[in-house]
């Protein structure tokens, strides 16, 4: 059985591009038994904002239900 992930934070750029890191994170999550709710902090406005160097990133935080 795959281990459960209790919390994962993923920073996804808002420029509508996907890089190797985005693909690796998506693949890792897809291979695990994870029940998630998604909290999206757009452009740093949210409960736990994380900004990229240009301040234009979304933060997706996945918490175990």
C-alpha positions in Angstrom: 0.0 0.0 0.0 1.3 3.5 -0.8 1.8 5.8 2.1 -0.8 8.6 2.6 0.3 12.2 2.2 -1.1 14.4 5.0 -0.1 17.8 3.5 1.6 18.9 0.4 2.1 22.5 -0.8 2.5 23.0 -4.5 3.4 26.4 -6.1 2.1 26.7 -9.7 3.0 29.7 -11.8 0.0 31.7 -13.2 1.6 32.2 -16.6 -0.3 29.1 -18.0 2.9 27.1 -18.5 3.8 23.6 -17.1 7.3 22.7 -16.3 9.0 19.5 -15.4 8.5 20.2 -11.7 4.7 20.6 -12.2 4.6 17.3 -14.1 6.6 15.5 -11.4 4.3 16.8 -8.6 1.2 15.8 -10.5 2.6 12.4 -11.2 3.6 11.8 -7.5 0.2 12.8 -6.3 -1.5 10.6 -8.9 0.5 7.5 -7.7 -0.5 7.9 -4.0 -3.7 7.2 -2.2 -4.6 10.7 -1.3 -7.9 12.3 -0.2 -7.5 16.0 -0.6 -9.3 19.3 -0.4 -7.7 22.2 -2.3 -7.1 25.6 -0.9 -6.0 28.0 -3.7 -4.3 31.2 -2.7 -4.2 33.2 -5.9 -1.4 35.8 -6.3 -0.6 35.5 -2.6 -4.1 36.3 -1.3 -5.2 33.5 1.0 -4.7 31.7 4.3 -1.0 30.8 3.6 0.3 32.7 0.6 3.6 31.8 -1.0 4.8 34.2 -3.7 7.3 33.4 -6.5 10.1 35.8 -7.2 7.8 37.9 -9.4 4.9 37.7 -6.8 2.6 36.0 -9.3 2.2 32.4 -8.3 -0.7 30.4 -7.0 -0.3 28.2 -4.0 -2.2 25.0 -3.8 -2.2 23.3 -0.4 -3.5 19.8 -0.2 -4.6 18.7 3.2 -5.7 15.2 4.2 -9.5 15.1 5.0 
